[in-house]
Amino acid sequence: MEKIEYNGEKIPYIIIKSKIKNMYIQIKDEKVIVKAPIQLKEKYVKEFVNKKSKWIYEGLKKNKVKSKTEEKIGQKKIERLTRIVEKTINKYSKVLNVKPNKVRIKNIKYAWGSCSSQRNISISMQLARKEEKVIEYVVLHEMCHLIYMNHSKNFWKLVEEYMPEYKEYKKKLKI
Ligand SMILES: [Zn+2]
């Protein structure tokens, strides 16, 4: 197995060659996998990985924190959260006629959810402990941001239209 060094740490990685055009690196669980085109010389693969060593190192660190949080919350609860989020996204995609680009369940601490200008929705893993309706509220809230990128009157009107009792759930999140 090849290794790169960063910050005094030796990081092993696996090279998988396949019929692809561009090289890329995947960090899965705590493994580093480099996918490279078949014909590409080893030398270039190594150069590429070396250039990305900081990114790999930080990615691994982030993954470690994430798996620790997942462990603390419990796999079952995370799976439940994922199911509720998917179901709610599907439901409101239809009625609001909007679709997020990507939906991720992430280890966010500063918020329950977020919606970027690239139309990516992130949902905090910390919601895994909350009741279903509260999770649904956060998802609806973020989806309404696909229509209004602010907390204007119109935004809250839209939330209320689809979830008249939303204030009750909002209170439970203390936001
Ligand atoms: Zn908001």
py3Dmol code that shows the C-alpha trace and the ligand (Angstrom):
import py3Dmol

protein = """\
ATOM      1  CA  MET A   1       0.000   0.000   0.000  1.00  0.00           C
ATOM      2  CA  GLU A   2       1.221   3.481  -0.875  1.00  0.00           C
ATOM      3  CA  LYS A   3       1.540   6.151   1.766  1.00  0.00           C
ATOM      4  CA  ILE A   4       1.676   9.908   1.919  1.00  0.00           C
ATOM      5  CA  GLU A   5       3.000  11.942   4.757  1.00  0.00           C
ATOM      6  CA  TYR A   6       1.280  14.959   6.219  1.00  0.00           C
ATOM      7  CA  ASN A   7       1.751  16.703   9.525  1.00  0.00           C
ATOM      8  CA  GLY A   8       4.116  13.941  10.607  1.00  0.00           C
ATOM      9  CA  GLU A   9       1.477  11.295   9.998  1.00  0.00           C
ATOM     10  CA  LYS A  10       1.746   8.513   7.457  1.00  0.00           C
ATOM     11  CA  ILE A  11      -1.498   8.012   5.621  1.00  0.00           C
ATOM     12  CA  PRO A  12      -1.999   4.823   3.590  1.00  0.00           C
ATOM     13  CA  TYR A  13      -4.053   4.832   0.422  1.00  0.00           C
ATOM     14  CA  ILE A  14      -5.315   2.352  -2.137  1.00  0.00           C
ATOM     15  CA  ILE A  15      -5.106   2.918  -5.889  1.00  0.00           C
ATOM     16  CA  ILE A  16      -7.903   1.505  -7.987  1.00  0.00           C
ATOM     17  CA  LYS A  17      -7.469   1.715 -11.727  1.00  0.00           C
ATOM     18  CA  SER A  18     -10.524   1.726 -13.925  1.00  0.00           C
ATOM     19  CA  LYS A  19     -11.971   3.010 -17.177  1.00  0.00           C
ATOM     20  CA  ILE A  20     -12.344   6.619 -16.087  1.00  0.00           C
ATOM     21  CA  LYS A  21     -11.066   9.841 -17.609  1.00  0.00           C
ATOM     22  CA  ASN A  22     -10.078  11.812 -14.553  1.00  0.00           C
ATOM     23  CA  MET A  23      -8.388  10.874 -11.372  1.00  0.00           C
ATOM     24  CA  TYR A  24     -10.168  11.476  -8.072  1.00  0.00           C
ATOM     25  CA  ILE A  25      -9.834  10.716  -4.402  1.00  0.00           C
ATOM     26  CA  GLN A  26     -12.499   9.249  -2.175  1.00  0.00           C
ATOM     27  CA  ILE A  27     -12.489   9.192   1.590  1.00  0.00           C
ATOM     28  CA  LYS A  28     -14.762   6.473   2.788  1.00  0.00           C
ATOM     29  CA  ASP A  29     -15.075   5.756   6.493  1.00  0.00           C
ATOM     30  CA  GLU A  30     -11.430   5.954   7.395  1.00  0.00           C
ATOM     31  CA  LYS A  31      -9.939   4.770   4.122  1.00  0.00           C
ATOM     32  CA  VAL A  32      -8.384   6.761   1.298  1.00  0.00           C
ATOM     33  CA  ILE A  33      -9.133   5.418  -2.165  1.00  0.00           C
ATOM     34  CA  VAL A  34      -7.572   6.891  -5.290  1.00  0.00           C
ATOM     35  CA  LYS A  35      -9.401   6.141  -8.517  1.00  0.00           C
ATOM     36  CA  ALA A  36      -7.208   6.557 -11.577  1.00  0.00           C
ATOM     37  CA  PRO A  37      -7.435   5.899 -15.311  1.00  0.00           C
ATOM     38  CA  ILE A  38      -5.876   2.589 -16.387  1.00  0.00           C
ATOM     39  CA  GLN A  39      -3.173   4.042 -18.626  1.00  0.00           C
ATOM     40  CA  LEU A  40      -2.003   6.683 -16.183  1.00  0.00           C
ATOM     41  CA  LYS A  41       1.568   6.266 -14.960  1.00  0.00           C
ATOM     42  CA  GLU A  42       2.076   5.566 -11.272  1.00  0.00           C
ATOM     43  CA  LYS A  43       4.310   8.623 -11.041  1.00  0.00           C
ATOM     44  CA  TYR A  44       1.423  10.950 -11.896  1.00  0.00           C
ATOM     45  CA  VAL A  45      -0.901   9.237  -9.480  1.00  0.00           C
ATOM     46  CA  LYS A  46       1.605   9.755  -6.667  1.00  0.00           C
ATOM     47  CA  GLU A  47       2.139  13.383  -7.626  1.00  0.00           C
ATOM     48  CA  PHE A  48      -1.589  13.994  -7.601  1.00  0.00           C
ATOM     49  CA  VAL A  49      -2.062  12.382  -4.199  1.00  0.00           C
ATOM     50  CA  ASN A  50       0.868  14.322  -2.759  1.00  0.00           C
ATOM     51  CA  LYS A  51      -0.639  17.582  -3.904  1.00  0.00           C
ATOM     52  CA  LYS A  52      -3.876  16.684  -2.158  1.00  0.00           C
ATOM     53  CA  SER A  53      -2.263  15.571   1.092  1.00  0.00           C
ATOM     54  CA  LYS A  54      -3.654  18.465   3.153  1.00  0.00           C
ATOM     55  CA  TRP A  55      -7.160  17.854   1.819  1.00  0.00           C
ATOM     56  CA  ILE A  56      -6.861  14.102   2.555  1.00  0.00           C
ATOM     57  CA  TYR A  57      -5.562  14.709   6.068  1.00  0.00           C
ATOM     58  CA  GLU A  58      -8.371  17.125   6.896  1.00  0.00           C
ATOM     59  CA  GLY A  59     -10.993  14.904   5.275  1.00  0.00           C
ATOM     60  CA  LEU A  60      -9.919  11.955   7.394  1.00  0.00           C
ATOM     61  CA  LYS A  61     -10.043  14.065  10.539  1.00  0.00           C
ATOM     62  CA  LYS A  62     -13.555  15.264   9.677  1.00  0.00           C
ATOM     63  CA  ASN A  63     -14.691  11.690   9.033  1.00  0.00           C
ATOM     64  CA  LYS A  64     -13.369  10.605  12.404  1.00  0.00           C
ATOM     65  CA  VAL A  65     -15.376  13.306  14.191  1.00  0.00           C
ATOM     66  CA  LYS A  66     -18.428  12.342  12.141  1.00  0.00           C
ATOM     67  CA  SER A  67     -18.200   8.650  12.970  1.00  0.00           C
ATOM     68  CA  LYS A  68     -17.747   9.472  16.654  1.00  0.00           C
ATOM     69  CA  THR A  69     -20.907  11.598  16.588  1.00  0.00           C
ATOM     70  CA  GLU A  70     -22.760   8.849  14.747  1.00  0.00           C
ATOM     71  CA  GLU A  71     -21.654   6.371  17.367  1.00  0.00           C
ATOM     72  CA  LYS A  72     -22.905   8.612  20.149  1.00  0.00           C
ATOM     73  CA  ILE A  73     -26.300   9.191  18.565  1.00  0.00           C
ATOM     74  CA  GLY A  74     -26.686   5.597  17.433  1.00  0.00           C
ATOM     75  CA  GLN A  75     -26.976   4.063  13.986  1.00  0.00           C
ATOM     76  CA  LYS A  76     -30.672   3.249  14.381  1.00  0.00           C
ATOM     77  CA  LYS A  77     -31.577   6.846  15.171  1.00  0.00           C
ATOM     78  CA  ILE A  78     -29.542   8.128  12.210  1.00  0.00           C
ATOM     79  CA  GLU A  79     -31.299   5.676   9.906  1.00  0.00           C
ATOM     80  CA  ARG A  80     -34.660   6.861  11.203  1.00  0.00           C
ATOM     81  CA  LEU A  81     -33.637  10.479  10.620  1.00  0.00           C
ATOM     82  CA  THR A  82     -32.522   9.651   7.051  1.00  0.00           C
ATOM     83  CA  ARG A  83     -35.851   7.973   6.327  1.00  0.00           C
ATOM     84  CA  ILE A  84     -37.878  10.903   7.677  1.00  0.00           C
ATOM     85  CA  VAL A  85     -35.762  13.444   5.779  1.00  0.00           C
ATOM     86  CA  GLU A  86     -36.114  11.546   2.479  1.00  0.00           C
ATOM     87  CA  LYS A  87     -39.841  11.108   2.925  1.00  0.00           C
ATOM     88  CA  THR A  88     -40.366  14.776   3.779  1.00  0.00           C
ATOM     89  CA  ILE A  89     -38.196  15.985   0.881  1.00  0.00           C
ATOM     90  CA  ASN A  90     -40.271  13.881  -1.518  1.00  0.00           C
ATOM     91  CA  LYS A  91     -43.529  15.108  -0.057  1.00  0.00           C
ATOM     92  CA  TYR A  92     -42.712  18.810  -0.277  1.00  0.00           C
ATOM     93  CA  SER A  93     -40.870  18.545  -3.606  1.00  0.00           C
ATOM     94  CA  LYS A  94     -44.225  17.687  -5.096  1.00  0.00           C
ATOM     95  CA  VAL A  95     -46.383  20.267  -3.375  1.00  0.00           C
ATOM     96  CA  LEU A  96     -43.872  23.134  -3.545  1.00  0.00           C
ATOM     97  CA  ASN A  97     -42.720  22.123  -7.000  1.00  0.00           C
ATOM     98  CA  VAL A  98     -39.044  22.622  -6.121  1.00  0.00           C
ATOM     99  CA  LYS A  99     -36.208  20.196  -5.818  1.00  0.00           C
ATOM    100  CA  PRO A 100     -32.978  20.582  -3.906  1.00  0.00           C
ATOM    101  CA  ASN A 101     -29.768  19.839  -5.725  1.00  0.00           C
ATOM    102  CA  LYS A 102     -28.321  17.669  -2.976  1.00  0.00           C
ATOM    103  CA  VAL A 103     -29.538  16.706   0.469  1.00  0.00           C
ATOM    104  CA  ARG A 104     -27.000  15.792   3.106  1.00  0.00           C
ATOM    105  CA  ILE A 105     -27.264  14.790   6.718  1.00  0.00           C
ATOM    106  CA  LYS A 106     -24.242  16.350   8.305  1.00  0.00           C
ATOM    107  CA  ASN A 107     -22.567  16.877  11.592  1.00  0.00           C
ATOM    108  CA  ILE A 108     -23.602  20.537  11.963  1.00  0.00           C
ATOM    109  CA  LYS A 109     -23.535  22.109  15.381  1.00  0.00           C
ATOM    110  CA  TYR A 110     -24.366  25.749  14.749  1.00  0.00           C
ATOM    111  CA  ALA A 111     -27.756  25.114  13.075  1.00  0.00           C
ATOM    112  CA  TRP A 112     -30.470  22.515  12.589  1.00  0.00           C
ATOM    113  CA  GLY A 113     -30.331  22.860   8.867  1.00  0.00           C
ATOM    114  CA  SER A 114     -29.142  25.045   6.037  1.00  0.00           C
ATOM    115  CA  CYS A 115     -29.796  25.765   2.403  1.00  0.00           C
ATOM    116  CA  SER A 116     -27.017  27.084   0.164  1.00  0.00           C
ATOM    117  CA  SER A 117     -27.295  29.274  -2.905  1.00  0.00           C
ATOM    118  CA  GLN A 118     -26.312  26.166  -4.873  1.00  0.00           C
ATOM    119  CA  ARG A 119     -29.626  24.734  -3.648  1.00  0.00           C
ATOM    120  CA  ASN A 120     -27.971  22.136  -1.432  1.00  0.00           C
ATOM    121  CA  ILE A 121     -29.795  21.303   1.768  1.00  0.00           C
ATOM    122  CA  SER A 122     -27.956  20.144   4.867  1.00  0.00           C
ATOM    123  CA  ILE A 123     -29.723  18.661   7.845  1.00  0.00           C
ATOM    124  CA  SER A 124     -28.061  18.373  11.236  1.00  0.00           C
ATOM    125  CA  MET A 125     -27.414  14.902  12.557  1.00  0.00           C
ATOM    126  CA  GLN A 126     -28.379  16.272  15.973  1.00  0.00           C
ATOM    127  CA  LEU A 127     -32.021  16.135  14.851  1.00  0.00           C
ATOM    128  CA  ALA A 128     -31.890  12.345  15.126  1.00  0.00           C
ATOM    129  CA  ARG A 129     -33.032  12.700  18.717  1.00  0.00           C
ATOM    130  CA  LYS A 130     -36.043  14.863  17.898  1.00  0.00           C
ATOM    131  CA  GLU A 131     -39.616  13.842  17.218  1.00  0.00           C
ATOM    132  CA  GLU A 132     -40.694  13.262  13.625  1.00  0.00           C
ATOM    133  CA  LYS A 133     -42.783  16.432  13.281  1.00  0.00           C
ATOM    134  CA  VAL A 134     -39.885  18.600  14.409  1.00  0.00           C
ATOM    135  CA  ILE A 135     -37.640  17.004  11.770  1.00  0.00           C
ATOM    136  CA  GLU A 136     -40.343  17.574   9.159  1.00  0.00           C
ATOM    137  CA  TYR A 137     -40.506  21.232  10.160  1.00  0.00           C
ATOM    138  CA  VAL A 138     -36.750  21.706   9.647  1.00  0.00           C
ATOM    139  CA  VAL A 139     -36.926  20.026   6.233  1.00  0.00           C
ATOM    140  CA  LEU A 140     -39.904  22.148   5.174  1.00  0.00           C
ATOM    141  CA  HIS A 141     -38.143  25.271   6.452  1.00  0.00           C
ATOM    142  CA  GLU A 142     -35.052  24.551   4.347  1.00  0.00           C
ATOM    143  CA  MET A 143     -37.157  23.685   1.313  1.00  0.00           C
ATOM    144  CA  CYS A 144     -39.009  26.997   1.567  1.00  0.00           C
ATOM    145  CA  HIS A 145     -35.573  28.615   1.295  1.00  0.00           C
ATOM    146  CA  LEU A 146     -35.419  27.199  -2.227  1.00  0.00           C
ATOM    147  CA  ILE A 147     -38.195  29.684  -2.949  1.00  0.00           C
ATOM    148  CA  TYR A 148     -37.299  32.520  -0.550  1.00  0.00           C
ATOM    149  CA  MET A 149     -33.626  32.798   0.340  1.00  0.00           C
ATOM    150  CA  ASN A 150     -34.480  34.833   3.465  1.00  0.00           C
ATOM    151  CA  HIS A 151     -36.747  34.946   6.494  1.00  0.00           C
ATOM    152  CA  SER A 152     -39.184  37.439   5.029  1.00  0.00           C
ATOM    153  CA  LYS A 153     -42.905  37.585   5.770  1.00  0.00           C
ATOM    154  CA  ASN A 154     -43.556  35.685   2.560  1.00  0.00           C
ATOM    155  CA  PHE A 155     -41.160  32.975   3.647  1.00  0.00           C
ATOM    156  CA  TRP A 156     -42.963  32.396   6.960  1.00  0.00           C
ATOM    157  CA  LYS A 157     -46.329  32.561   5.188  1.00  0.00           C
ATOM    158  CA  LEU A 158     -45.223  29.747   2.936  1.00  0.00           C
ATOM    159  CA  VAL A 159     -44.045  27.628   5.875  1.00  0.00           C
ATOM    160  CA  GLU A 160     -47.342  28.262   7.650  1.00  0.00           C
ATOM    161  CA  GLU A 161     -49.367  27.362   4.596  1.00  0.00           C
ATOM    162  CA  TYR A 162     -47.974  23.840   4.589  1.00  0.00           C
ATOM    163  CA  MET A 163     -47.521  23.466   8.338  1.00  0.00           C
ATOM    164  CA  PRO A 164     -49.967  25.708  10.234  1.00  0.00           C
ATOM    165  CA  GLU A 165     -48.702  24.539  13.628  1.00  0.00           C
ATOM    166  CA  TYR A 166     -45.018  25.124  12.779  1.00  0.00           C
ATOM    167  CA  LYS A 167     -44.480  27.539  15.703  1.00  0.00           C
ATOM    168  CA  GLU A 168     -44.948  24.684  18.140  1.00  0.00           C
ATOM    169  CA  TYR A 169     -42.038  22.765  16.553  1.00  0.00           C
ATOM    170  CA  LYS A 170     -39.924  25.856  16.123  1.00  0.00           C
ATOM    171  CA  LYS A 171     -40.208  26.440  19.859  1.00  0.00           C
ATOM    172  CA  LYS A 172     -38.950  22.931  20.572  1.00  0.00           C
ATOM    173  CA  LEU A 173     -35.774  23.766  18.684  1.00  0.00           C
ATOM    174  CA  LYS A 174     -35.377  27.103  20.478  1.00  0.00           C
ATOM    175  CA  ILE A 175     -34.745  29.082  17.334  1.00  0.00           C
TER     176      ILE A 175
END
"""
ligand_1 = """\
1
ZN
Zn -34.046 29.649 7.654
"""
view = py3Dmol.view(width=600, height=400)
view.addModel(protein, "pdb")
view.setStyle({"model": 0}, {"cartoon": {"style": "trace"}})
view.addModel(ligand_1, "xyz")
view.setStyle({"model": 1}, {"stick": {}})
view.zoomTo()
view.show()
